[in-house]
């Protein structure tokens, strides 16, 4: 049985230090905190995640903005939206 690319692909890893902000590409909607605590803002909605929580961000025309909380490095794994990956 063939598997879709998104099921085989390793996630992208993102590391943020204190005072850094990351704009998550619109193609990436699955996110997991591997270490630290994340503050995510998308469409005027704030989401707080801590390790090892995972979330699916809502489809949006806007980018999600991510920053680290608690003066700790933040390590994230992010996957592309399965609906936007071509097989």
C-alpha positions as a LaTeX table, in Angstrom:
\begin{tabular}{lrrr}
\hline
Residue & $x$ (\AA) & $y$ (\AA) & $z$ (\AA) \\
\hline
Unk1 & 0.00 & 0.00 & 0.00 \\
Unk2 & 1.31 & 3.43 & $-0.90$ \\
Unk3 & 1.56 & 6.06 & 1.81 \\
Unk4 & 1.14 & 9.76 & 1.28 \\
Unk5 & 4.26 & 11.94 & 1.41 \\
Unk6 & 3.05 & 13.73 & 4.54 \\
Unk7 & 2.83 & 10.43 & 6.40 \\
Unk8 & 6.41 & 9.52 & 5.48 \\
Unk9 & 8.07 & 12.91 & 5.86 \\
Unk10 & 9.91 & 13.84 & 9.00 \\
Unk11 & 8.62 & 17.02 & 10.60 \\
Unk12 & 10.47 & 20.30 & 10.30 \\
Unk13 & 12.22 & 21.32 & 13.54 \\
Unk14 & 12.20 & 24.90 & 14.76 \\
Unk15 & 14.21 & 26.26 & 17.69 \\
Unk16 & 13.34 & 29.66 & 19.15 \\
Unk17 & 15.24 & 31.49 & 21.86 \\
Unk18 & 13.97 & 34.23 & 24.17 \\
Unk19 & 12.62 & 37.28 & 22.25 \\
Unk20 & 12.58 & 35.44 & 18.91 \\
Unk21 & 9.40 & 35.22 & 16.85 \\
Unk22 & 8.67 & 32.77 & 14.03 \\
Unk23 & 6.06 & 33.13 & 11.31 \\
Unk24 & 4.80 & 29.63 & 10.55 \\
Unk25 & 4.18 & 29.05 & 6.83 \\
Unk26 & 0.51 & 28.72 & 5.95 \\
Unk27 & 1.24 & 25.26 & 4.55 \\
Unk28 & 2.16 & 23.98 & 8.03 \\
Unk29 & $-0.78$ & 23.40 & 10.36 \\
Unk30 & 0.29 & 20.53 & 12.64 \\
Unk31 & 2.53 & 21.56 & 15.51 \\
Unk32 & 4.02 & 19.82 & 18.55 \\
Unk33 & 6.09 & 21.31 & 21.35 \\
Unk34 & 9.09 & 19.07 & 21.97 \\
Unk35 & 10.61 & 21.26 & 24.68 \\
Unk36 & 9.56 & 24.50 & 26.37 \\
Unk37 & 6.33 & 26.44 & 26.09 \\
Unk38 & 4.88 & 28.09 & 22.96 \\
Unk39 & 2.63 & 31.11 & 22.51 \\
Unk40 & 0.89 & 30.83 & 19.14 \\
Unk41 & $-1.32$ & 33.54 & 17.66 \\
Unk42 & $-3.45$ & 32.94 & 14.57 \\
Unk43 & $-6.54$ & 34.88 & 13.49 \\
Unk44 & $-6.63$ & 36.90 & 16.73 \\
Unk45 & $-6.69$ & 33.66 & 18.76 \\
Unk46 & $-3.95$ & 32.83 & 21.27 \\
Unk47 & $-2.94$ & 29.23 & 21.92 \\
Unk48 & $-0.52$ & 28.18 & 24.66 \\
Unk49 & 1.14 & 24.77 & 24.31 \\
Unk50 & 3.77 & 23.09 & 26.44 \\
Unk51 & 5.80 & 19.96 & 25.93 \\
Unk52 & 4.62 & 17.42 & 24.68 \\
Unk53 & 1.31 & 18.95 & 23.56 \\
Unk54 & 0.31 & 18.85 & 19.90 \\
Unk55 & $-2.29$ & 20.92 & 18.04 \\
Unk56 & $-3.83$ & 21.27 & 14.61 \\
Unk57 & $-4.09$ & 24.94 & 13.75 \\
Unk58 & $-7.24$ & 26.10 & 11.96 \\
Unk59 & $-7.06$ & 26.82 & 8.23 \\
Unk60 & $-6.35$ & 30.50 & 7.77 \\
Unk61 & $-5.37$ & 33.12 & 5.24 \\
Unk62 & $-2.99$ & 34.49 & 7.89 \\
Unk63 & 0.30 & 33.19 & 9.17 \\
Unk64 & 0.53 & 31.81 & 12.70 \\
Unk65 & 3.06 & 33.69 & 14.84 \\
Unk66 & 4.99 & 31.67 & 17.44 \\
Unk67 & 7.19 & 32.77 & 20.32 \\
Unk68 & 8.80 & 31.09 & 23.33 \\
Unk69 & 7.50 & 31.66 & 26.86 \\
Unk70 & 9.14 & 31.44 & 30.29 \\
Unk71 & 12.64 & 32.51 & 29.16 \\
Unk72 & 13.32 & 28.98 & 27.92 \\
Unk73 & 14.35 & 27.76 & 24.46 \\
Unk74 & 11.40 & 26.41 & 22.47 \\
Unk75 & 11.78 & 23.37 & 20.23 \\
Unk76 & 8.91 & 22.59 & 17.86 \\
Unk77 & 8.07 & 19.93 & 15.31 \\
Unk78 & 5.80 & 21.12 & 12.50 \\
Unk79 & 4.16 & 19.21 & 9.67 \\
Unk80 & 2.50 & 20.46 & 6.49 \\
Unk81 & $-1.27$ & 20.45 & 6.19 \\
Unk82 & $-2.14$ & 17.05 & 4.66 \\
Unk83 & $-4.66$ & 18.75 & 2.34 \\
Unk84 & $-1.93$ & 20.89 & 0.77 \\
Unk85 & 0.65 & 18.14 & 0.18 \\
Unk86 & 0.70 & 16.77 & $-3.36$ \\
Unk87 & 1.15 & 13.03 & $-3.71$ \\
\hline
\end{tabular}
